[in-house]
Amino acid sequence: MGWNDWYTFFCDLDENLIKQTVDAMISTGMRDAGYKYVNLDDCWSAKERDAAGRLQADPAKFPSGIKALADYVHERGMKLGIYGDVGTQTCARYPGSYGHEAVDAQTFADWEVDFVKVDWCFVPFEDFPGKSQQEVAAELYGRWHDAIEATGRPMFFSICVWDPSVKSWEIAGPLGDMWRTSNDYSDSWGAVLGNIDAQAPLADLAGPDKGWNDPDILMVGKGGMTATEYRTQFSMWSMMAAPLLAGNDVRNMSQETLRTLTNTEVIAIDQDPLGRQATRVRDDGDLEVWARPLANGDVAVALLNRSGIAQTITAQASEAGLPTAESYSLRDVWAHQTTKSTGAIRAFVPSHGTAVFRVTQSGDAKAPAVSTSVKIGADAGTEWPVLFPGEPGTVEVVVANDAPMTVTDVRIELVVPDGWDVEGDPVRRERQLGGEREVSVSYAVTPSRDTSGDRTPVTARVTYQYGKNIGSTSGTQLALVVPKPPTGESYLSDLAWLDASSGWQSVTRDREVGGGPINLAGTTYAKGLGLATPGDVTYWVGESCSRLTALAGIDDVVDRVSPAGGTAVFEVYADGEKVFDSGLVRRGAAIPVDVSLTGVSELRLHVADGGDGGYNDRADWADAKVTCA
């Protein structure tokens, strides 16, 4: 656990930043929560080695030197990390360690460094004829392993082979303490999911006597995602027994970010001494159940909602690996509440959210496990919570009691925004709700006519009595209040979408996903959508449109920035049914898309990886537009 400067500061680091970060980690309580390492990434060194061939700190950035900085860190009960590269240069073109492994490791030891991250750039593969990239990685990281061992100083060794095609985890265990399992990524929801999926099959490799899979530095608090999405990242990194290296500016962070990073109950799962990585025990598409056995016999269970709407996810103690019992205690490590269940582990999980429970084979908890969900339905057969301005729609509230005891005096109140109408009494009552039972109540709700294009919270608040105690629960669904699409032709980049995700960065309007103009096959387009694989954009067209047209392809910028990557498959789905498939698309092509939308309510554009791991797949939907009545 610790901090790394790269994703926030890149090459803009110096000793004042590091000292301020150390002081901030102490004053905010991060150090006491377990964050001990403060790690310098690339660009810390001078551009040239000294006369003896040793690495030296950039004198402008680190005038006091690295040893003095290590002393500052150690005096405050923390540890210092540093960065190197197996190649001839680092990724930012500073001196690499190829041929200098022994002297560089000894230099770091002399400076009393505690953590060494070694990158995978400018590797001289020509010096290893006949060897695969994985065999070269084994050779070069083996040299580093031996060099670190020879110093006699314990230094945590991080193997940073960021190219997943090398599969460094197959050779890294005997060589290092942690190893990257994915490429560099971005502060986006799609990128976080990509890293989770990349690490999921590698659970058996992790453990105290093996080493640790590393899905990369945390993005929590950087600003590109929501607080819910950041909690999901922190939850899932902890479920996967991953290193927790904060990557934000800890000197200037919100209280929400600090609460996420210092949630000691979640950290305890990550740092559990058994060291077992969670496995995905159920995959229902967008809804997933993960389980991780813990040292004291408990099991950590994560309910992950990858979808664009809040949904109920229910697991059973048995599928999480717990033995049969009359009841279980469920500790919600985000709500910090413990409830009793007969075996169901249920939560109404917000869009892109994750509920995490520490489950114990015990009935010691007094409070019943009661949950509330909210479903909003339009009359067009979609799963999206769609309502229309000025038109009545249905809201269903379900209250579930998974405890072995009955709760009484159940009061259900629906709370809607000002100006919205709820037909009848918004408060409903049930005299009692038995154990392992649920009750459903429906409301007719009409949004105000001036509500349009908004994600608006609709909340059910529930109170109940158990014994002499009063309990409460609530559930919130974000209603999508959508007008009918305008008549005539409309560019999709000008319309509000229901949901959007991109495997790198975020979906962009009228730009390729990296931020430049959209260029396909030598032509520049002023309008369109930019995504990276895997990515999706979903629209509500409400049976009002007849046609979708676009040009699909890999942006020309890929040819200028990288020799690798740049393939994708473009697909169009109408009400969940695939109606267009481009096949494999490579650079330099602009594939025409012309799809009928007659009778279609929900339109989804999807880009899938073309088979090269998603690297540099900057996928454009140029001139994407719909024709509506």
GILINLIN-V729094 format. One record per residue. N is the residue number from 0. PHI is phi in radians with two decimals (NA if undefined). PSI is psi as a letter, one per 20 degrees, with the letter a starting at -180 (999 if undefined). NEAR is the number of other C-alpha atoms within 12 Angstrom. Layout:
BEGIN
n=N phi=PHI psi=PSI near=NEAR
n=N phi=PHI psi=PSI near=NEAR
END
This chain:
BEGIN
n=0 phi=NA psi=p near=38
n=1 phi=3.06 psi=b near=37
n=2 phi=-2.54 psi=q near=44
n=3 phi=-2.36 psi=q near=41
n=4 phi=-1.46 psi=i near=39
n=5 phi=-1.05 psi=g near=35
n=6 phi=-1.24 psi=i near=31
n=7 phi=-1.73 psi=g near=29
n=8 phi=-1.92 psi=i near=24
n=9 phi=0.85 psi=c near=20
n=10 phi=-1.55 psi=j near=23
n=11 phi=-1.59 psi=m near=23
n=12 phi=-2.21 psi=q near=30
n=13 phi=-2.76 psi=r near=31
n=14 phi=-1.19 psi=h near=33
n=15 phi=-1.15 psi=g near=20
n=16 phi=-1.03 psi=g near=27
n=17 phi=-1.15 psi=g near=39
n=18 phi=-1.12 psi=g near=32
n=19 phi=-1.11 psi=h near=23
n=20 phi=-1.16 psi=g near=41
n=21 phi=-1.00 psi=g near=42
n=22 phi=-1.10 psi=h near=25
n=23 phi=-1.19 psi=h near=26
n=24 phi=-1.15 psi=h near=37
n=25 phi=-1.36 psi=g near=27
n=26 phi=-1.19 psi=h near=17
n=27 phi=-1.48 psi=i near=26
n=28 phi=1.58 psi=j near=22
n=29 phi=-1.11 psi=g near=35
n=30 phi=-1.04 psi=g near=31
n=31 phi=-1.20 psi=h near=24
n=32 phi=-1.39 psi=i near=26
n=33 phi=2.20 psi=i near=32
n=34 phi=-1.38 psi=o near=36
n=35 phi=-1.89 psi=h near=33
n=36 phi=-1.53 psi=p near=40
n=37 phi=-2.10 psi=o near=49
n=38 phi=-1.96 psi=p near=45
n=39 phi=-1.38 psi=p near=46
n=40 phi=-1.78 psi=b near=39
n=41 phi=-1.01 psi=q near=39
n=42 phi=1.44 psi=j near=36
n=43 phi=-1.40 psi=h near=40
n=44 phi=-1.62 psi=r near=39
n=45 phi=-1.23 psi=r near=26
n=46 phi=-1.31 psi=i near=22
n=47 phi=-2.26 psi=q near=22
n=48 phi=-1.30 psi=r near=22
n=49 phi=-1.38 psi=a near=18
n=50 phi=-1.08 psi=h near=8
n=51 phi=-1.59 psi=j near=12
n=52 phi=1.48 psi=j near=18
n=53 phi=-1.64 psi=q near=26
n=54 phi=-1.11 psi=q near=37
n=55 phi=-2.41 psi=q near=32
n=56 phi=-1.23 psi=q near=35
n=57 phi=-1.05 psi=o near=27
n=58 phi=-1.17 psi=h near=20
n=59 phi=-1.36 psi=h near=19
n=60 phi=-1.45 psi=h near=24
n=61 phi=-2.28 psi=m near=27
n=62 phi=-1.09 psi=h near=19
n=63 phi=-1.50 psi=i near=21
n=64 phi=1.54 psi=r near=27
n=65 phi=-1.28 psi=h near=38
n=66 phi=-1.08 psi=g near=27
n=67 phi=-1.12 psi=h near=22
n=68 phi=-1.16 psi=g near=35
n=69 phi=-1.06 psi=g near=35
n=70 phi=-1.06 psi=g near=23
n=71 phi=-1.04 psi=g near=28
n=72 phi=-1.19 psi=g near=33
n=73 phi=-1.14 psi=h near=23
n=74 phi=-1.07 psi=h near=15
n=75 phi=-1.83 psi=j near=24
n=76 phi=1.28 psi=k near=21
n=77 phi=-2.22 psi=a near=34
n=78 phi=-2.26 psi=q near=36
n=79 phi=-1.91 psi=p near=44
n=80 phi=-1.99 psi=q near=41
n=81 phi=-2.47 psi=r near=44
n=82 phi=-2.19 psi=q near=44
n=83 phi=-2.54 psi=a near=46
n=84 phi=-2.59 psi=q near=45
n=85 phi=-1.30 psi=i near=43
n=86 phi=-1.54 psi=a near=35
n=87 phi=-1.31 psi=h near=26
n=88 phi=-2.45 psi=q near=30
n=89 phi=-1.32 psi=r near=31
n=90 phi=-1.10 psi=h near=30
n=91 phi=-1.66 psi=j near=27
n=92 phi=1.24 psi=k near=24
n=93 phi=-1.67 psi=r near=31
n=94 phi=-1.04 psi=p near=37
n=95 phi=-1.51 psi=r near=38
n=96 phi=-1.86 psi=j near=41
n=97 phi=-1.03 psi=p near=33
n=98 phi=1.42 psi=i near=26
n=99 phi=-2.18 psi=j near=27
n=100 phi=-1.01 psi=g near=36
n=101 phi=-1.15 psi=g near=28
n=102 phi=-1.22 psi=h near=28
n=103 phi=-1.23 psi=g near=40
n=104 phi=-1.08 psi=g near=43
n=105 phi=-1.18 psi=h near=27
n=106 phi=-1.04 psi=g near=32
n=107 phi=-1.09 psi=g near=39
n=108 phi=-1.12 psi=g near=30
n=109 phi=-1.10 psi=h near=25
n=110 phi=-1.40 psi=i near=33
n=111 phi=1.11 psi=l near=31
n=112 phi=-1.30 psi=q near=39
n=113 phi=-1.97 psi=i near=36
n=114 phi=-2.54 psi=p near=39
n=115 phi=-2.21 psi=o near=47
n=116 phi=-1.77 psi=p near=45
n=117 phi=-2.11 psi=p near=47
n=118 phi=-1.55 psi=a near=41
n=119 phi=-2.35 psi=l near=43
n=120 phi=-2.09 psi=q near=29
n=121 phi=0.87 psi=l near=23
n=122 phi=-1.38 psi=p near=28
n=123 phi=-1.42 psi=m near=23
n=124 phi=-1.04 psi=h near=23
n=125 phi=-1.12 psi=i near=13
n=126 phi=-1.41 psi=i near=17
n=127 phi=-2.27 psi=m near=17
n=128 phi=-1.05 psi=p near=11
n=129 phi=1.47 psi=i near=11
n=130 phi=-1.76 psi=q near=15
n=131 phi=-1.29 psi=r near=18
n=132 phi=-1.08 psi=h near=27
n=133 phi=-1.14 psi=h near=27
n=134 phi=-1.16 psi=h near=21
n=135 phi=-1.15 psi=g near=29
n=136 phi=-1.05 psi=g near=42
n=137 phi=-1.06 psi=h near=31
n=138 phi=-1.17 psi=g near=28
n=139 phi=-1.26 psi=g near=42
n=140 phi=-1.29 psi=h near=45
n=141 phi=-1.12 psi=h near=28
n=142 phi=-1.06 psi=g near=28
n=143 phi=-1.14 psi=g near=42
n=144 phi=-1.00 psi=g near=35
n=145 phi=-1.15 psi=h near=26
n=146 phi=-1.16 psi=g near=31
n=147 phi=-1.15 psi=g near=36
n=148 phi=-1.04 psi=h near=22
n=149 phi=-1.19 psi=h near=20
n=150 phi=-1.25 psi=h near=24
n=151 phi=1.40 psi=i near=17
n=152 phi=-1.73 psi=p near=23
n=153 phi=-1.20 psi=o near=24
n=154 phi=-2.27 psi=p near=34
n=155 phi=-1.12 psi=p near=36
n=156 phi=-1.93 psi=o near=39
n=157 phi=-1.82 psi=o near=43
n=158 phi=-1.59 psi=o near=45
n=159 phi=-1.92 psi=m near=43
n=160 phi=-1.50 psi=n near=44
n=161 phi=-1.39 psi=i near=33
n=162 phi=-1.53 psi=o near=30
n=163 phi=-1.07 psi=h near=29
n=164 phi=-1.16 psi=h near=25
n=165 phi=-1.30 psi=h near=26
n=166 phi=0.93 psi=l near=31
n=167 phi=-1.08 psi=h near=40
n=168 phi=-1.09 psi=i near=42
n=169 phi=-1.28 psi=h near=27
n=170 phi=-2.14 psi=i near=29
n=171 phi=-1.42 psi=h near=37
n=172 phi=-0.91 psi=g near=31
n=173 phi=-1.29 psi=i near=24
n=174 phi=-1.79 psi=h near=32
n=175 phi=-2.32 psi=r near=43
n=176 phi=-1.73 psi=h near=36
n=177 phi=-2.64 psi=q near=39
n=178 phi=-2.61 psi=q near=47
n=179 phi=-1.18 psi=q near=43
n=180 phi=-2.03 psi=j near=42
n=181 phi=-2.69 psi=r near=37
n=182 phi=-1.28 psi=r near=35
n=183 phi=-0.96 psi=q near=33
n=184 phi=-2.36 psi=a near=35
n=185 phi=-2.24 psi=r near=34
n=186 phi=-1.43 psi=m near=35
n=187 phi=-2.56 psi=q near=36
n=188 phi=-1.07 psi=g near=44
n=189 phi=-1.06 psi=h near=37
n=190 phi=-1.19 psi=h near=38
n=191 phi=-1.10 psi=g near=43
n=192 phi=-1.08 psi=h near=38
n=193 phi=-1.05 psi=g near=38
n=194 phi=-1.24 psi=h near=41
n=195 phi=-1.09 psi=g near=42
n=196 phi=-1.14 psi=h near=27
n=197 phi=-1.17 psi=h near=30
n=198 phi=-1.53 psi=h near=37
n=199 phi=-0.91 psi=g near=33
n=200 phi=-1.35 psi=i near=20
n=201 phi=-1.82 psi=j near=34
n=202 phi=-1.00 psi=h near=31
n=203 phi=-1.20 psi=i near=25
n=204 phi=-1.42 psi=i near=34
n=205 phi=-1.64 psi=q near=35
n=206 phi=2.86 psi=r near=27
n=207 phi=-1.03 psi=h near=21
n=208 phi=-1.76 psi=j near=17
n=209 phi=-2.14 psi=g near=25
n=210 phi=2.23 psi=a near=34
n=211 phi=-2.34 psi=p near=42
n=212 phi=-1.18 psi=p near=49
n=213 phi=-2.10 psi=o near=45
n=214 phi=-1.42 psi=j near=44
n=215 phi=1.69 psi=r near=45
n=216 phi=-1.06 psi=q near=41
n=217 phi=-1.18 psi=q near=47
n=218 phi=-1.69 psi=i near=44
n=219 phi=-0.92 psi=p near=44
n=220 phi=1.57 psi=j near=36
n=221 phi=-1.34 psi=h near=31
n=222 phi=1.98 psi=i near=27
n=223 phi=-1.55 psi=i near=25
n=224 phi=-2.23 psi=r near=29
n=225 phi=-1.48 psi=r near=24
n=226 phi=-1.04 psi=h near=29
n=227 phi=-1.10 psi=g near=30
n=228 phi=-1.15 psi=h near=39
n=229 phi=-1.17 psi=h near=35
n=230 phi=-1.12 psi=h near=39
n=231 phi=-1.09 psi=g near=39
n=232 phi=-1.05 psi=g near=47
n=233 phi=-1.11 psi=h near=49
n=234 phi=-1.09 psi=g near=48
n=235 phi=-1.30 psi=h near=48
n=236 phi=-1.06 psi=h near=45
n=237 phi=-1.24 psi=h near=46
n=238 phi=-1.09 psi=h near=50
n=239 phi=-1.54 psi=j near=49
n=240 phi=0.94 psi=k near=46
n=241 phi=-1.53 psi=q near=47
n=242 phi=-0.99 psi=p near=43
n=243 phi=-1.85 psi=n near=44
n=244 phi=-1.93 psi=o near=35
n=245 phi=-1.11 psi=q near=44
n=246 phi=-2.17 psi=j near=38
n=247 phi=-1.64 psi=r near=34
n=248 phi=-1.46 psi=n near=32
n=249 phi=-1.27 psi=i near=41
n=250 phi=-1.30 psi=h near=29
n=251 phi=-2.43 psi=n near=19
n=252 phi=-2.33 psi=q near=23
n=253 phi=-1.29 psi=r near=19
n=254 phi=-1.12 psi=h near=17
n=255 phi=-1.08 psi=g near=20
n=256 phi=-1.10 psi=g near=33
n=257 phi=-1.08 psi=g near=32
n=258 phi=-1.10 psi=h near=26
n=259 phi=-1.14 psi=g near=36
n=260 phi=-1.19 psi=h near=47
n=261 phi=-1.97 psi=k near=34
n=262 phi=-1.24 psi=o near=30
n=263 phi=-1.16 psi=h near=27
n=264 phi=-1.24 psi=h near=30
n=265 phi=-1.25 psi=g near=41
n=266 phi=-1.03 psi=h near=36
n=267 phi=-1.07 psi=h near=27
n=268 phi=-1.19 psi=g near=43
n=269 phi=-1.02 psi=g near=37
n=270 phi=-1.63 psi=j near=31
n=271 phi=-0.96 psi=p near=31
n=272 phi=-1.13 psi=i near=19
n=273 phi=-1.12 psi=h near=24
n=274 phi=1.25 psi=k near=32
n=275 phi=-1.44 psi=p near=34
n=276 phi=-1.43 psi=q near=43
n=277 phi=-1.12 psi=q near=44
n=278 phi=-2.09 psi=q near=35
n=279 phi=-1.45 psi=o near=33
n=280 phi=-1.54 psi=i near=25
n=281 phi=-2.63 psi=p near=23
n=282 phi=-2.28 psi=o near=20
n=283 phi=-1.82 psi=l near=18
n=284 phi=1.37 psi=d near=13
n=285 phi=-1.40 psi=i near=24
n=286 phi=-1.97 psi=p near=33
n=287 phi=-2.31 psi=q near=35
n=288 phi=-2.13 psi=p near=40
n=289 phi=-2.07 psi=q near=44
n=290 phi=-2.38 psi=q near=43
n=291 phi=-2.43 psi=o near=44
n=292 phi=-1.20 psi=q near=33
n=293 phi=-2.04 psi=r near=30
n=294 phi=-1.10 psi=h near=19
n=295 phi=-1.55 psi=j near=18
n=296 phi=1.72 psi=i near=19
n=297 phi=-1.19 psi=r near=28
n=298 phi=-2.25 psi=p near=39
n=299 phi=-1.50 psi=p near=50
n=300 phi=-2.15 psi=p near=51
n=301 phi=-1.98 psi=p near=52
n=302 phi=-1.92 psi=o near=47
n=303 phi=-1.81 psi=p near=47
n=304 phi=-1.91 psi=o near=37
n=305 phi=-1.45 psi=i near=37
n=306 phi=-1.43 psi=r near=32
n=307 phi=-1.57 psi=j near=33
n=308 phi=-2.36 psi=q near=36
n=309 phi=-1.19 psi=p near=39
n=310 phi=-2.53 psi=q near=38
n=311 phi=-1.44 psi=p near=36
n=312 phi=-2.11 psi=p near=37
n=313 phi=-2.22 psi=p near=34
n=314 phi=-2.05 psi=r near=39
n=315 phi=-1.99 psi=q near=33
n=316 phi=-0.97 psi=h near=39
n=317 phi=-1.14 psi=g near=24
n=318 phi=-1.28 psi=i near=23
n=319 phi=-1.47 psi=i near=35
n=320 phi=1.69 psi=j near=29
n=321 phi=-1.49 psi=q near=31
n=322 phi=-1.24 psi=r near=20
n=323 phi=-1.14 psi=p near=18
n=324 phi=-2.63 psi=r near=22
n=325 phi=-1.19 psi=h near=22
n=326 phi=-2.74 psi=r near=34
n=327 phi=-2.38 psi=q near=38
n=328 phi=-1.70 psi=p near=37
n=329 phi=-1.94 psi=o near=46
n=330 phi=-1.74 psi=o near=38
n=331 phi=-1.35 psi=o near=30
n=332 phi=-1.40 psi=i near=31
n=333 phi=-1.70 psi=h near=29
n=334 phi=-1.44 psi=i near=21
n=335 phi=1.01 psi=l near=17
n=336 phi=-2.31 psi=q near=25
n=337 phi=-2.06 psi=p near=30
n=338 phi=-2.30 psi=r near=41
n=339 phi=-1.90 psi=p near=41
n=340 phi=-2.40 psi=q near=43
n=341 phi=-1.43 psi=i near=35
n=342 phi=2.60 psi=h near=37
n=343 phi=-1.32 psi=p near=39
n=344 phi=-2.03 psi=o near=50
n=345 phi=-2.20 psi=q near=41
n=346 phi=-2.69 psi=q near=43
n=347 phi=-1.59 psi=o near=39
n=348 phi=-1.71 psi=p near=40
n=349 phi=-1.16 psi=r near=36
n=350 phi=-0.92 psi=p near=37
n=351 phi=1.09 psi=k near=38
n=352 phi=-1.83 psi=r near=39
n=353 phi=-2.47 psi=p near=45
n=354 phi=-1.72 psi=p near=48
n=355 phi=-2.20 psi=p near=48
n=356 phi=-2.15 psi=q near=47
n=357 phi=-1.76 psi=o near=44
n=358 phi=-1.84 psi=p near=47
n=359 phi=-2.10 psi=p near=39
n=360 phi=-1.34 psi=n near=30
n=361 phi=-2.89 psi=q near=27
n=362 phi=-1.87 psi=k near=26
n=363 phi=-1.19 psi=h near=19
n=364 phi=-1.11 psi=q near=24
n=365 phi=-1.65 psi=h near=26
n=366 phi=-1.33 psi=p near=34
n=367 phi=-1.33 psi=q near=44
n=368 phi=-1.43 psi=n near=45
n=369 phi=-2.07 psi=p near=47
n=370 phi=-2.31 psi=q near=43
n=371 phi=-2.29 psi=p near=43
n=372 phi=-2.18 psi=q near=42
n=373 phi=-2.24 psi=p near=42
n=374 phi=-2.02 psi=p near=41
n=375 phi=-2.12 psi=p near=41
n=376 phi=-2.25 psi=p near=30
n=377 phi=-1.48 psi=r near=31
n=378 phi=-1.67 psi=k near=20
n=379 phi=-2.04 psi=j near=22
n=380 phi=1.36 psi=j near=18
n=381 phi=-1.62 psi=q near=27
n=382 phi=-1.43 psi=i near=25
n=383 phi=-1.22 psi=q near=37
n=384 phi=-1.40 psi=m near=39
n=385 phi=-1.69 psi=p near=44
n=386 phi=-2.23 psi=r near=44
n=387 phi=-2.07 psi=q near=36
n=388 phi=-1.00 psi=p near=28
n=389 phi=1.29 psi=j near=21
n=390 phi=-2.12 psi=p near=24
n=391 phi=-1.23 psi=q near=25
n=392 phi=-2.41 psi=r near=31
n=393 phi=-1.76 psi=p near=28
n=394 phi=-2.10 psi=p near=39
n=395 phi=-1.97 psi=p near=31
n=396 phi=-1.95 psi=p near=39
n=397 phi=-2.05 psi=p near=38
n=398 phi=-1.93 psi=p near=45
n=399 phi=-2.00 psi=p near=40
n=400 phi=-1.97 psi=o near=42
n=401 phi=-1.68 psi=j near=37
n=402 phi=-1.52 psi=r near=36
n=403 phi=-1.41 psi=i near=31
n=404 phi=-1.99 psi=r near=29
n=405 phi=-1.45 psi=q near=29
n=406 phi=-1.89 psi=q near=37
n=407 phi=-2.20 psi=r near=27
n=408 phi=0.87 psi=l near=24
n=409 phi=-1.38 psi=p near=35
n=410 phi=-2.06 psi=p near=31
n=411 phi=-2.03 psi=p near=36
n=412 phi=-2.12 psi=p near=35
n=413 phi=-1.64 psi=p near=39
n=414 phi=-2.02 psi=p near=29
n=415 phi=-2.15 psi=r near=29
n=416 phi=-1.13 psi=q near=21
n=417 phi=-1.01 psi=p near=16
n=418 phi=1.62 psi=i near=16
n=419 phi=-1.55 psi=q near=29
n=420 phi=-1.94 psi=p near=27
n=421 phi=-1.96 psi=o near=28
n=422 phi=-1.21 psi=p near=19
n=423 phi=1.42 psi=a near=14
n=424 phi=-1.43 psi=p near=17
n=425 phi=-1.23 psi=i near=28
n=426 phi=-1.83 psi=p near=23
n=427 phi=-2.10 psi=q near=25
n=428 phi=-2.29 psi=q near=23
n=429 phi=-2.20 psi=p near=24
n=430 phi=-1.11 psi=h near=17
n=431 phi=-2.76 psi=q near=23
n=432 phi=-2.38 psi=o near=31
n=433 phi=-1.20 psi=r near=27
n=434 phi=-1.09 psi=q near=27
n=435 phi=1.00 psi=k near=27
n=436 phi=-2.24 psi=r near=24
n=437 phi=-2.47 psi=q near=25
n=438 phi=-2.29 psi=q near=30
n=439 phi=-2.18 psi=p near=24
n=440 phi=-2.27 psi=q near=29
n=441 phi=-2.03 psi=q near=29
n=442 phi=-2.27 psi=q near=32
n=443 phi=-1.73 psi=o near=26
n=444 phi=-2.17 psi=p near=36
n=445 phi=-2.11 psi=o near=32
n=446 phi=-1.18 psi=q near=37
n=447 phi=-1.12 psi=q near=26
n=448 phi=-1.20 psi=h near=20
n=449 phi=-1.62 psi=j near=18
n=450 phi=-1.55 psi=p near=24
n=451 phi=-2.70 psi=p near=23
n=452 phi=1.18 psi=k near=26
n=453 phi=-1.87 psi=q near=25
n=454 phi=-1.69 psi=o near=28
n=455 phi=-1.99 psi=p near=29
n=456 phi=-1.26 psi=p near=29
n=457 phi=-2.10 psi=p near=41
n=458 phi=-2.14 psi=p near=31
n=459 phi=-1.88 psi=p near=38
n=460 phi=-1.90 psi=p near=31
n=461 phi=-2.19 psi=p near=38
n=462 phi=-2.14 psi=q near=31
n=463 phi=-2.77 psi=r near=36
n=464 phi=-2.09 psi=p near=26
n=465 phi=-2.34 psi=o near=29
n=466 phi=1.09 psi=c near=15
n=467 phi=-1.69 psi=j near=12
n=468 phi=-1.84 psi=q near=15
n=469 phi=-1.89 psi=p near=19
n=470 phi=-2.00 psi=r near=28
n=471 phi=-2.58 psi=q near=30
n=472 phi=-2.69 psi=r near=33
n=473 phi=-2.65 psi=r near=31
n=474 phi=-2.54 psi=q near=35
n=475 phi=-2.24 psi=p near=38
n=476 phi=-2.01 psi=p near=38
n=477 phi=-1.54 psi=o near=35
n=478 phi=-1.27 psi=p near=40
n=479 phi=-1.69 psi=o near=37
n=480 phi=-1.58 psi=o near=38
n=481 phi=-2.09 psi=p near=36
n=482 phi=-1.41 psi=r near=31
n=483 phi=-1.19 psi=q near=25
n=484 phi=-1.02 psi=q near=32
n=485 phi=-1.13 psi=q near=23
n=486 phi=-1.33 psi=q near=17
n=487 phi=1.43 psi=b near=16
n=488 phi=-1.59 psi=p near=22
n=489 phi=-2.37 psi=p near=27
n=490 phi=-1.26 psi=p near=31
n=491 phi=-1.07 psi=h near=37
n=492 phi=-1.19 psi=i near=30
n=493 phi=-1.68 psi=i near=22
n=494 phi=-1.79 psi=q near=30
n=495 phi=-1.31 psi=p near=27
n=496 phi=-1.69 psi=q near=34
n=497 phi=-1.35 psi=h near=36
n=498 phi=-2.79 psi=q near=33
n=499 phi=-2.68 psi=p near=37
n=500 phi=-2.60 psi=q near=39
n=501 phi=-2.44 psi=q near=42
n=502 phi=-1.21 psi=i near=44
n=503 phi=-2.50 psi=p near=39
n=504 phi=1.01 psi=b near=34
n=505 phi=-2.17 psi=q near=35
n=506 phi=-1.03 psi=p near=41
n=507 phi=-2.02 psi=q near=35
n=508 phi=-1.74 psi=p near=33
n=509 phi=1.08 psi=k near=30
n=510 phi=-2.54 psi=q near=31
n=511 phi=-1.24 psi=r near=41
n=512 phi=-1.10 psi=h near=38
n=513 phi=-1.44 psi=i near=32
n=514 phi=1.90 psi=i near=23
n=515 phi=-1.50 psi=r near=23
n=516 phi=-1.14 psi=q near=27
n=517 phi=-1.37 psi=p near=39
n=518 phi=-2.29 psi=p near=40
n=519 phi=-2.24 psi=p near=38
n=520 phi=0.88 psi=l near=24
n=521 phi=1.52 psi=i near=18
n=522 phi=-1.97 psi=p near=19
n=523 phi=-1.68 psi=p near=23
n=524 phi=-2.08 psi=p near=29
n=525 phi=-1.37 psi=h near=24
n=526 phi=-2.15 psi=q near=29
n=527 phi=2.64 psi=a near=40
n=528 phi=-2.17 psi=p near=51
n=529 phi=-2.00 psi=p near=51
n=530 phi=-2.38 psi=r near=49
n=531 phi=-2.14 psi=q near=52
n=532 phi=-1.37 psi=q near=43
n=533 phi=-1.37 psi=q near=43
n=534 phi=-2.59 psi=q near=43
n=535 phi=-2.51 psi=q near=39
n=536 phi=-2.37 psi=p near=42
n=537 phi=-2.08 psi=p near=32
n=538 phi=-2.21 psi=q near=44
n=539 phi=-1.74 psi=o near=44
n=540 phi=-1.95 psi=i near=40
n=541 phi=0.93 psi=k near=32
n=542 phi=1.02 psi=k near=29
n=543 phi=-1.84 psi=i near=27
n=544 phi=-2.04 psi=q near=32
n=545 phi=-2.00 psi=i near=28
n=546 phi=-2.75 psi=q near=30
n=547 phi=-2.08 psi=p near=38
n=548 phi=-2.28 psi=q near=30
n=549 phi=-2.98 psi=r near=35
n=550 phi=-2.11 psi=p near=36
n=551 phi=-1.98 psi=p near=48
n=552 phi=-3.13 psi=r near=48
n=553 phi=-1.44 psi=p near=47
n=554 phi=-1.06 psi=q near=49
n=555 phi=-1.07 psi=h near=36
n=556 phi=-1.05 psi=h near=33
n=557 phi=-1.05 psi=h near=32
n=558 phi=-1.10 psi=h near=23
n=559 phi=-1.59 psi=h near=14
n=560 phi=-1.84 psi=i near=16
n=561 phi=-2.80 psi=q near=16
n=562 phi=-1.41 psi=i near=15
n=563 phi=-1.85 psi=r near=20
n=564 phi=1.25 psi=a near=31
n=565 phi=1.63 psi=l near=37
n=566 phi=-2.43 psi=q near=39
n=567 phi=-2.84 psi=r near=41
n=568 phi=-2.09 psi=p near=38
n=569 phi=-1.76 psi=p near=43
n=570 phi=-2.33 psi=q near=39
n=571 phi=-2.18 psi=p near=39
n=572 phi=-2.08 psi=p near=28
n=573 phi=-2.05 psi=o near=32
n=574 phi=0.88 psi=l near=27
n=575 phi=1.49 psi=i near=22
n=576 phi=-1.79 psi=p near=18
n=577 phi=-1.22 psi=p near=20
n=578 phi=-2.12 psi=i near=25
n=579 phi=-2.68 psi=p near=29
n=580 phi=-2.47 psi=o near=24
n=581 phi=-1.32 psi=i near=31
n=582 phi=1.25 psi=a near=20
n=583 phi=-1.17 psi=p near=26
n=584 phi=-2.00 psi=p near=33
n=585 phi=-1.87 psi=r near=34
n=586 phi=-1.05 psi=q near=34
n=587 phi=1.47 psi=j near=23
n=588 phi=-2.00 psi=q near=26
n=589 phi=-2.24 psi=o near=31
n=590 phi=-1.58 psi=p near=33
n=591 phi=-1.23 psi=p near=24
n=592 phi=-2.10 psi=p near=28
n=593 phi=-2.55 psi=o near=25
n=594 phi=-2.22 psi=p near=30
n=595 phi=-1.33 psi=p near=24
n=596 phi=-2.03 psi=j near=34
n=597 phi=-1.03 psi=p near=23
n=598 phi=1.37 psi=j near=21
n=599 phi=-1.62 psi=p near=31
n=600 phi=-1.75 psi=g near=34
n=601 phi=-2.05 psi=p near=38
n=602 phi=-2.01 psi=p near=43
n=603 phi=-2.25 psi=p near=34
n=604 phi=-1.74 psi=p near=50
n=605 phi=-2.24 psi=p near=41
n=606 phi=-2.14 psi=p near=44
n=607 phi=-1.96 psi=q near=35
n=608 phi=-1.05 psi=q near=34
n=609 phi=-1.52 psi=j near=29
n=610 phi=1.94 psi=j near=21
n=611 phi=-1.91 psi=k near=22
n=612 phi=1.51 psi=j near=30
n=613 phi=1.46 psi=i near=39
n=614 phi=-1.21 psi=p near=36
n=615 phi=1.09 psi=k near=40
n=616 phi=-1.50 psi=m near=47
n=617 phi=-1.53 psi=n near=55
n=618 phi=-1.72 psi=p near=58
n=619 phi=-1.91 psi=q near=63
n=620 phi=-1.94 psi=n near=53
n=621 phi=-1.32 psi=q near=41
n=622 phi=0.94 psi=k near=37
n=623 phi=-1.21 psi=p near=38
n=624 phi=-2.62 psi=q near=36
n=625 phi=-2.05 psi=q near=37
n=626 phi=-1.90 psi=p near=27
n=627 phi=-2.19 psi=q near=29
n=628 phi=-1.34 psi=999 near=20
END
